[in-house]
């Protein structure tokens, strides 16, 4: 019997292959282990996010991104950044969320499939930030990619987002059209969550238009689908929608059942916000049923839990219902106490939102300024790097030729910023006007009736009723959407609060018969300019006579405004918010302005747009 021995070189080669295979297996196992650790960090981040532990969630996701970058795992880097961006969007840190999404795009710049969700997330962040122009630009990109890849789920969400933006712009017809398209695509692809989302959004539009019966049909259809899905959080929001509309239709028996189910499911899913909303709606509904003991219990629970999680919006809603609770029992003192708390919270929210919006606008402006400075520095570096005399001449001519373009772009940028600022101001005015009309004015009227029943002093009730009328007037004055939908003469009258205009001031208004301004923005801005001028005349000028005149000159609108007040020195006057707002609106309209005033000689303001 013969033994066959391998040659030495083959033996060593075999040993080497075995060693390489063994080391590869170890490295692969380590890589798998490291990847799993990163996945675990992302999972923990999402879990803490769902539990409203936002800071902890951010720390986990930030660590997962760092580890993924270290491991050069592009897929997990993108997942970490997208989750961080969505987390920051949910807690209104929009600038940070946009930075996360933009950073994510750098890692998946050549992959349309990966970019799809990032574009969608960017659109949502910009929409919540109030920058609808940027939101729409990313939505169109999302739509194009989703259509090319036949991604019906993303296309459903995309059309839904189009609808949300149109609804925020009070364009309900277009919003419904987009929602219906979203519903159509979701039904065709049997995407149940998409169907539910579209049905809810259509129901919400009908609810805002006070078409409660139609809203209920869509909410009930959404509820039946959610019962199939079995998600407790989904079921809570579905019963909440149905219960709220049933309450509006005075179907209190079914409303109570629906809202109690909403509360139960919200508690089971540990969703504090839905639990609080269910509680204060139940409390409100029980006020109508005169079940005050149960109502108080739900309302106080809602207020305490809203305070516990620091949700100012929910605190505001709970306090408003508690005010109504005491007013319904003719307890004016307690109602006023809760009303004061409600106003305090509302002011805090309003100031915070304004501050955030101004900071966001300032950041965007500074970013654009820095980008321009970088571009200029780059051009200068290129010019210095080239020592050729002739090249310098050519470059100089080129830069000189770019000057008009630079001036045009800078002017365009300034106009865009002005538009954003003025649009934000108009949105805030409209929001505040609706809030005043829907809640505060109604509440004051209710208190007046309650105090009359309690036979509180007549002079006090008269003063309170006068305040109620003035608040109602201010709400009309501030509501830009309502003003824009009126004829110009009526819109001007409402905006100047003629019903409450001081009797000792001689006011003359000249508007030609049939005078109208079709351009929405021009109409709103001209009316706001008149409001600011009137406010200055009443507050600062001590005027006893005001003359306002509108006319048309060669297809342009002319506004003439004058008062006989104390006047001011145009060179020395410190421009407050009023004069600054007027100047911004004039610039936005590209108007030709002639402003004349001097101490003791009143004000003369002439604007052509």
C-alpha positions in Angstrom: 0.0 0.0 0.0 1.4 3.4 -1.1 0.9 6.7 0.7 0.6 9.8 -1.5 2.0 12.9 0.2 1.3 16.5 -0.9 4.2 18.5 -2.1 5.3 21.1 0.5 4.2 24.1 -1.5 0.7 22.7 -2.0 0.5 21.9 1.7 1.5 25.4 2.8 -0.9 26.9 0.2 -3.8 24.8 1.6 -2.9 25.9 5.2 -2.8 29.6 4.0 -6.3 29.2 2.4 -7.7 27.7 5.6 -6.3 30.6 7.7 -7.6 33.3 5.3 -11.1 31.6 5.3 -11.0 31.4 9.1 -9.9 35.1 9.5 -12.6 36.2 6.9 -15.3 34.4 8.9 -14.1 36.2 12.1 -14.1 39.6 10.4 -17.5 38.9 8.8 -18.9 37.9 12.2 -17.5 41.1 13.8 -19.0 43.2 11.0 -22.4 41.6 11.4 -22.2 42.1 15.2 -21.2 45.7 14.8 -24.0 46.3 12.2 -26.5 44.7 14.6 -25.3 47.0 17.4 -26.0 50.0 15.2 -29.5 48.6 14.3 -30.1 48.2 18.0 -29.2 51.8 18.7 -31.6 53.0 15.9 -34.4 50.8 17.4 -33.8 52.2 20.9 -33.9 55.7 19.5 -37.3 55.1 17.8 -38.6 53.4 21.0 -37.7 56.4 23.1 -39.1 58.7 20.5 -42.5 56.9 20.7 -42.4 57.3 24.5 -41.9 61.1 24.1 -38.3 60.8 25.5 -37.1 63.0 22.7 -33.6 63.9 24.2 -32.8 60.2 24.9 -34.0 59.3 21.4 -31.8 61.9 19.8 -28.7 60.7 21.7 -29.3 57.1 20.6 -29.8 58.1 16.9 -26.7 60.4 17.0 -24.6 57.6 18.3 -26.0 55.2 15.7 -25.0 57.8 13.0 -21.5 58.1 14.4 -21.0 54.3 14.6 -22.4 53.9 11.0 -20.0 56.5 9.7 -17.1 54.8 11.5 -18.2 51.5 9.9 -18.7 53.1 6.5 -22.2 51.6 6.3 -24.0 54.0 4.0 -27.4 52.4 4.4 -27.4 52.7 8.2 -26.0 56.3 8.0 -29.0 57.3 5.8 -31.5 55.5 8.1 -30.0 57.2 11.2 -30.0 60.7 9.6 -33.6 60.3 8.3 -34.8 59.2 11.7 -33.0 62.1 13.4 -34.6 64.4 10.9 -38.1 63.1 11.5 -37.5 63.3 15.3 -36.4 66.9 15.0 -39.4 67.7 12.8 -41.8 66.2 15.4 -40.4 68.6 18.1 -40.4 71.6 15.7 -36.6 71.9 15.4 -37.0 72.4 11.6 -33.6 73.9 10.8 -31.9 70.9 12.4 -34.2 68.4 10.8 -33.6 69.9 7.3 -29.8 69.7 7.9 -30.2 66.0 8.8 -32.1 65.3 5.6 -29.7 67.3 3.4 -26.8 65.4 4.9 -28.6 62.2 4.2 -29.0 63.2 0.5 -25.2 63.4 0.2 -24.9 59.7 1.0 -27.6 58.6 -1.4 -27.2 61.2 -4.1 -27.3 58.6 -7.0 -30.1 56.4 -5.7 -33.5 57.6 -6.6 -35.1 54.9 -4.4 -33.3 56.2 -1.3 -33.8 59.9 -2.2 -37.6 59.4 -2.5 -38.3 59.3 1.3 -35.7 62.0 2.0 -37.4 64.4 -0.4 -40.8 63.6 1.2 -39.4 64.2 4.7 -37.8 67.5 3.5 -41.2 68.6 2.1 -43.0 67.9 5.4 -40.3 69.7 7.4 -40.6 72.8 5.2 -44.4 72.6 5.3 -44.5 72.6 9.1 -41.9 75.4 9.0 -44.4 77.5 6.9 -42.1 77.6 3.8 -44.7 76.3 1.4 -42.7 77.2 -1.7 -39.8 74.9 -0.7 -42.2 72.2 0.5 -43.9 72.2 -2.9 -40.6 72.1 -4.8 -39.5 68.9 -2.9 -43.0 67.4 -3.4 -42.8 67.8 -7.2 -39.4 66.0 -7.0 -41.0 63.2 -4.9 -43.9 62.9 -7.3 -41.6 62.6 -10.4 -39.4 59.8 -8.7 -42.5 58.0 -7.3 -44.1 58.0 -10.8 -41.0 56.8 -12.5 -40.5 54.0 -10.0 -44.2 53.2 -9.8 -44.1 53.7 -6.0 -47.8 54.0 -5.2 -47.4 54.2 -1.5 -45.1 57.2 -1.7 -47.3 58.7 -4.5 -50.3 58.4 -2.1 -48.5 60.3 0.6 -47.2 62.8 -1.9 -50.7 63.8 -3.1 -51.9 63.8 0.5 -49.1 66.4 1.3 -50.2 68.5 -1.7 -53.7 68.5 -0.1 -52.4 69.5 3.3 -50.6 72.6 1.9 -53.6 73.7 -0.1 -55.8 73.3 3.0 -53.4 75.4 5.0 -53.7 78.1 2.3 -57.5 77.9 2.8 -57.9 76.5 -0.8 -60.4 73.8 0.2 -61.4 72.8 -3.4 -57.9 72.1 -4.5 -57.2 70.3 -1.2 -60.2 68.0 -1.7 -59.0 67.4 -5.3 -55.6 66.2 -4.1 -57.0 64.2 -1.3 -59.4 62.4 -3.7 -56.4 61.6 -6.0 -54.5 60.3 -3.0 -57.5 58.1 -2.1 -57.9 56.8 -5.7 -54.2 55.7 -5.8 -54.4 54.1 -2.3 -57.5 52.2 -3.2 -56.0 51.0 -6.5 -52.9 49.6 -4.7 -54.9 48.4 -1.7 -52.7 50.6 0.6 -55.0 50.6 3.6 -53.1 53.2 5.7 -53.1 55.5 2.7 -56.9 55.0 2.3 -57.4 55.8 6.0 -55.2 58.9 5.8 -57.0 60.3 2.8 -60.5 59.6 4.2 -59.6 61.4 7.5 -58.2 64.4 5.6 -61.4 64.6 3.4 -63.5 64.3 6.6 -61.5 67.1 8.2 -62.0 69.5 5.3 -65.8 68.9 5.5 -65.6 69.3 9.3 -63.9 72.7 8.9 -66.6 73.7 6.4 -69.2 72.7 9.1 -70.6 70.0 6.8 -70.7 67.6 9.7 -72.9 64.9 8.2 -70.6 64.5 5.2 -67.5 64.5 7.5 -69.1 61.7 9.6 -69.5 59.5 6.5 -65.7 59.7 5.7 -64.7 59.3 9.4 -66.9 56.2 9.8 -65.4 54.6 6.7 -61.9 55.4 8.0 -62.9 53.8 11.4 -64.1 50.6 9.8 -60.7 50.2 8.0 -58.8 50.9 11.2 -60.8 48.2 12.9 -59.3 45.8 10.3 -55.8 47.1 10.9 -56.2 46.7 14.6 -53.7 49.4 15.6 -54.8 50.8 19.0 -53.4 54.3 18.4 -55.1 54.4 15.0 -58.4 53.3 16.5 -58.1 56.0 19.2 -57.7 58.8 16.7 -60.6 57.3 14.6 -63.0 57.2 17.5 -61.9 60.7 18.4 -62.8 62.1 15.0 -66.2 60.2 14.9 -67.0 61.3 18.5 -66.2 65.0 17.9 -68.5 65.2 14.8 -71.3 63.2 16.6 -71.1 65.9 19.3 -71.4 68.7 16.7 -74.5 66.9 15.4 -75.9 66.8 19.0 -75.9 63.0 18.9 -74.6 62.9 22.5 -75.3 59.2 23.2 -73.2 57.9 20.3 -70.6 60.7 20.9 -70.1 59.6 24.5 -69.6 55.9 23.4 -67.1 56.9 20.7 -65.1 59.3 22.9 -64.9 56.7 25.7 -63.5 54.1 23.2 -61.1 56.7 22.0 -59.9 57.3 25.6 -59.6 53.5 26.3 -57.5 52.9 23.1 -55.3 55.9 23.8 -54.5 54.6 27.3 -53.8 51.1 25.9 -51.4 52.5 23.3 -49.9 54.9 25.9 -50.5 57.9 23.7 -50.7 60.8 26.1 -51.8 63.5 23.6 -54.7 61.4 22.3 -55.6 60.5 25.9 -55.7 64.2 26.9 -57.8 65.2 23.8 -60.3 62.4 24.4 -60.6 63.5 28.1 -61.3 67.2 27.4 -63.8 66.4 24.6 -65.6 64.0 26.9 -65.7 66.7 29.5 -67.1 69.2 26.9 -69.7 66.7 25.8 -70.8 66.1 29.4 -71.3 69.8 29.9 -74.0 69.7 27.2 -75.6 66.7 29.0 -75.5 68.7 32.3 -73.5 65.9 33.9 -71.2 68.4 35.7 -69.6 66.1 38.2 -68.3 63.7 35.5 -67.4 66.6 33.2 -65.2 68.2 35.9 -63.4 65.0 36.5 -62.4 64.5 32.8 -61.5 68.2 32.3 -59.3 68.3 35.4 -57.5 65.1 34.4 -56.9 66.5 30.9 -55.5 69.7 32.3 -53.2 67.9 34.8 -51.8 65.5 32.2 -51.3 68.3 29.7 -49.3 70.2 32.3 -47.3 67.0 33.2 -46.1 66.5 29.6 -45.7 70.3 29.0 -48.1 70.4 26.0 -49.2 74.1 25.9 -51.7 73.6 23.1 -53.5 70.9 25.0 -53.4 72.9 28.2 -55.0 75.8 26.3 -57.8 73.6 25.1 -58.4 72.0 28.5 -58.5 75.5 30.2 -61.0 76.8 27.6 -63.3 73.8 28.3 -63.0 74.4 32.1 -63.9 78.1 31.6 -67.0 76.9 29.6 -67.8 74.4 32.4 -68.1 77.1 35.0 -69.8 79.5 32.7 -72.5 76.9 31.9 -73.3 76.8 35.7 -73.4 80.6 35.9 -70.3 80.7 38.0 -68.8 83.9 36.6 -65.9 84.2 39.0 -64.5 80.7 38.4 -65.1 81.1 34.7 -63.1 84.3 34.6 -60.2 82.7 36.6 -59.9 79.9 34.0 -60.3 82.4 31.2 -57.3 84.3 32.6 -55.2 81.1 32.6 -56.3 80.3 29.1 -55.3 83.8 27.8 -51.9 83.5 29.6 -51.2 80.1 27.9 -52.4 81.4 24.5 -50.2 84.4 24.7 -47.2 82.2 25.6 -47.9 80.0 22.6 -48.3 83.0 20.3 -45.1 84.6 21.5 -43.1 81.4 21.2 -44.4 80.7 17.6 -43.5 84.3 16.6 -40.1 84.0 18.1 -39.4 80.7 16.4 -40.6 82.0 13.1 -38.4 85.1 13.3 -35.4 83.0 14.3 -36.1 80.6 11.4 -36.4 83.5 8.9 -33.2 85.1 10.3 -31.3 81.8 10.0 -32.5 81.4 6.4 -31.5 85.0 5.6 -28.0 84.6 7.2 -27.5 81.3 5.3 -28.2 82.9 2.0 -25.9 85.8 2.9 -23.1 83.4 3.8 -23.6 81.5 0.5 -23.3 84.8 -1.4 -20.2 85.7 0.5 -18.6 82.3 -0.2 -19.4 82.7 -3.9 -17.8 86.2 -4.0 -14.7 84.9 -2.1 -14.4 82.0 -4.6 -14.5 84.4 -7.6 -11.9 86.6 -5.9 -9.6 83.6 -5.3 -9.9 82.6 -8.9 -9.0 86.1 -10.0 -5.9 86.3 -7.7 -4.7 82.9 -8.7 -4.4 83.9 -12.3 -1.3 86.2 -12.8 -1.9 86.8 -16.5 -2.5 90.4 -17.3 -4.9 89.6 -20.1 -6.7 87.0 -18.0 -7.2 89.6 -15.4 -8.7 91.9 -18.0 -11.0 89.2 -19.3 -12.0 88.2 -15.7 -12.6 91.8 -14.8 -14.9 92.3 -17.8 -16.7 89.1 -16.9 -17.2 90.1 -13.3 -18.4 93.5 -14.3 -20.9 91.9 -16.7 -22.1 89.8 -13.7 -22.8 92.9 -11.6 -26.3 93.6 -13.0 -27.1 89.9 -12.6 -25.8 90.0 -9.0 -27.9 93.1 -8.3 -31.0 91.4 -9.8 -30.5 88.2 -7.8 -30.0 90.2 -4.6 -33.1 92.2 -5.3 -35.0 89.0 -6.0 -33.7 87.4 -2.8 -34.8 90.5 -0.8 -38.2 90.4 -2.4 -38.5 86.7 -1.5 -37.6 87.4 2.1 -40.1 90.2 2.3 -42.8 88.0 0.8 -42.1 85.3 3.5 -42.1 87.9 6.3 -45.3 89.6 5.1 -47.0 86.3 4.4 -46.1 85.1 7.9 -47.5 88.3 9.4 -50.8 87.8 7.4 -51.0 84.2 8.6 -50.5 85.2 12.2 -53.1 88.0 11.9 -55.7 85.6 10.3 -55.0 83.0 12.9 -55.3 85.5 15.8 -58.5 87.0 14.2 -60.1 83.6 13.9 -59.1 82.7 17.5 -60.6 86.0 18.7 -63.8 85.4 16.8 -64.3 81.7 17.5 -63.4 81.6 21.2 -62.7 84.9 23.0 -65.6 86.9 21.5 -68.0 84.0 22.0 -66.8 83.5 25.5 -67.3 87.1 26.4 -70.8 87.1 25.0 -71.6 84.0 27.1 -70.2 85.6 30.2 -72.4 88.7 29.6 -75.5 86.5 29.4 -74.4 84.6 32.5 -73.8 87.8 34.5 -77.1 89.2 33.4 -78.8 86.1 34.9 -76.8 86.6 38.1 -77.9 90.3 38.1 -74.4 91.6 38.3 -74.2 95.4 38.1 -75.6 96.8 34.8 -72.7 99.1 34.2 -70.2 96.3 34.5 -72.2 94.1 32.1 -72.5 97.0 29.6 -68.7 97.5 29.7 -68.2 93.8 29.3 -70.5 93.7 26.3 -68.7 96.7 24.8 -65.4 94.8 25.1 -67.0 91.8 23.5 -68.2 93.9 20.5 -64.7 95.5 20.2 -63.0 92.0 20.3 -65.4 90.8 17.5 -64.5 93.9 15.5 -60.8 93.3 16.0 -61.2 89.7 14.8 -62.7 90.9 11.5 -59.9 93.5 11.2 -57.2 90.9 11.6 -58.7 88.1 9.5 -56.9 88.6 6.2 -58.7 85.7 4.5 -62.1 87.1 5.4 -61.1 90.6 4.3 -59.7 89.3 0.9 -63.0 87.6 0.1 -65.1 90.8 0.5 -65.6 93.6 -1.9 -62.9 96.2 -1.5 -65.2 98.9 0.0 -66.6 96.4 2.6 -63.1 95.0 3.3 -61.7 98.5 4.0 -64.6 99.3 6.3 -64.2 96.1 8.3 -60.4 96.5 8.6 -60.8 100.1 9.9 -63.4 99.0 12.5 -65.7 101.9 11.5 -68.4 100.7 14.1 -65.9 101.5 16.9 -64.1 104.5 15.3 -63.7 107.4 17.8 -66.5 109.9 17.5 -64.2 112.9 18.0 -62.2 112.2 14.9 -63.5 113.4 11.5 -62.9 110.4 9.1 -63.5 110.8 5.3 -63.1 107.8 3.0 -63.3 108.2 -0.8 -63.6 105.0 -2.9 -65.0 105.2 -6.5 -68.1 103.2 -7.3 -67.2 99.8 -8.7 -63.6 100.1 -7.4 -62.0 96.7 -7.0 -58.6 95.1 -6.7 -58.4 91.6 -8.1 -54.9 90.8 -7.0 -55.1 89.1 -3.6 -51.7 90.1 -2.3 -52.0 93.7 -3.5 -55.5 94.0 -1.9 -54.3 92.6 1.5 -51.1 94.7 1.6 -52.8 98.0 0.7 -55.4 97.4 3.4 -52.7 96.5 6.0 -50.9 99.7 5.0 -54.0 101.8 5.7 -54.5 99.9 9.0 -50.9 100.8 10.1 -51.4 104.5 9.0 -54.6 104.7 10.9 -53.0 103.2 14.0 -50.2 105.8 13.9 -52.7 108.6 13.5 -54.7 107.5 16.5 -51.9 106.4 18.8 -49.1 108.8 18.1 -50.3 111.8 16.0 -53.3 113.0 18.1 -55.1 113.7 14.8 -58.6 115.0 14.7 -59.1 114.6 11.0 -58.1 111.7 8.6 -58.7 111.5 4.9 -58.3 108.3 2.9 -58.7 108.1 -0.8 -58.4 105.3 -3.4 -58.3 105.9 -7.2 -57.0 104.5 -10.4 -54.3 106.3 -12.5 -53.3 104.7 -15.8 -54.2 101.1 -14.8 -52.4 101.6 -11.4 -53.9 101.9 -7.9 -53.3 105.1 -6.0 -53.7 105.5 -2.3 -53.7 109.0 -0.7 -53.7 109.3 3.1 -53.5 112.4 5.2 -54.1 113.5 8.8 -53.8 116.8 10.7 -51.8 115.4 13.6 -48.5 116.5 15.2 -46.4 115.1 12.3 -42.8 114.1 12.6 -39.3 114.7 11.1 -38.8 112.1 8.4 -35.0 112.2 8.9 -34.9 111.9 12.6 -38.0 109.7 13.5 -37.2 106.3 14.9 -39.0 103.7 12.8 -41.1 101.5 15.0 -42.8 98.3 13.9 -45.7 100.2 12.2 -43.5 102.4 9.9 -41.2 99.4 9.3 -44.1 97.2 8.2 -45.4 99.9 5.9 -42.0 100.3 4.2 -41.7 96.5 3.8 -45.2 96.2 2.2 -44.4 99.2 -0.2 -41.2 97.5 -1.3 -43.0 94.2 -1.8 -45.6 95.9 -4.0 -42.8 97.7 -5.9 -44.7 100.9 -5.3 -43.8 104.5 -5.9 -44.1 106.3 -2.6 -44.2 110.0 -1.7 -44.2 110.5 2.1 -44.4 114.0 3.5 -44.4 115.1 7.1 -42.9 117.6 9.5 -43.4 118.6 13.1 -46.8 120.3 13.5 -47.9 119.7 9.9 -49.5 116.2 10.0 -48.8 113.4 7.6 -49.3 113.2 3.8 -48.8 109.7 2.3 -49.2 109.0 -1.5 -48.6 105.5 -2.9 -49.0 104.3 -6.5 -48.8 100.5 -7.3 
